[in-house]
Amino acid sequence: MMIFLSWIAFAALVGAFASMRRNRSGFGWFVLALIISPLLAGILVAILKPLPEATTMTVHVPFDHLSAAAQARIARLRNDLGSRA
């Protein structure tokens, strides 16, 4: 029973390391570590280079061509969405 719990704990550590230090899927590496071995999966994660940080892209669309009423509706929608987040 202790071996089983240790296997799961070390697999969770591999998943956490993959997620926090290598920007990879922590759950995927956790499952892989459960299947093959936490030691082998940990070595694989340690060898891999970190993935680049995900970036978000903001697109600015000019609304100059829209009527004042349409611009007001868009502004209200943006405010509504901003208050929900």
C-alpha positions, 0 to 999 in steps of 0.5 A, spaced: 500 500 500 505 504 501 508 503 494 502 505 491 501 511 495 508 513 493 508 512 486 502 516 486 505 522 490 511 522 485 507 522 479 504 528 482 510 531 483 512 530 476 506 533 473 507 539 478 514 540 475 512 539 468 507 544 469 510 550 473 518 549 470 517 546 463 510 550 461 507 543 459 501 539 461 501 537 468 496 532 468 498 529 462 505 528 465 502 526 471 498 520 467 504 518 463 508 518 470 502 513 473 503 509 467 510 508 465 514 510 472 515 517 476 522 516 475 522 515 468 517 521 466 521 525 471 527 524 467 524 526 461 521 532 463 528 534 466 531 533 459 526 537 456 527 544 454 521 549 457 516 551 452 515 558 451 510 562 455 503 563 452 502 570 449 495 573 448 494 577 442 489 584 443 486 586 436 484 593 436 478 594 431 477 601 429 469 603 430 469 610 427 465 607 421 459 605 425 454 610 427 453 613 434 448 608 436 452 602 434 458 604 438 454 605 444 452 598 444 459 596 443 461 600 449 455 597 453 457 590 451 464 591 453 462 594 460 458 588 461 463 583 459 468 587 464 464 587 470 462 579 469 470 577 469 
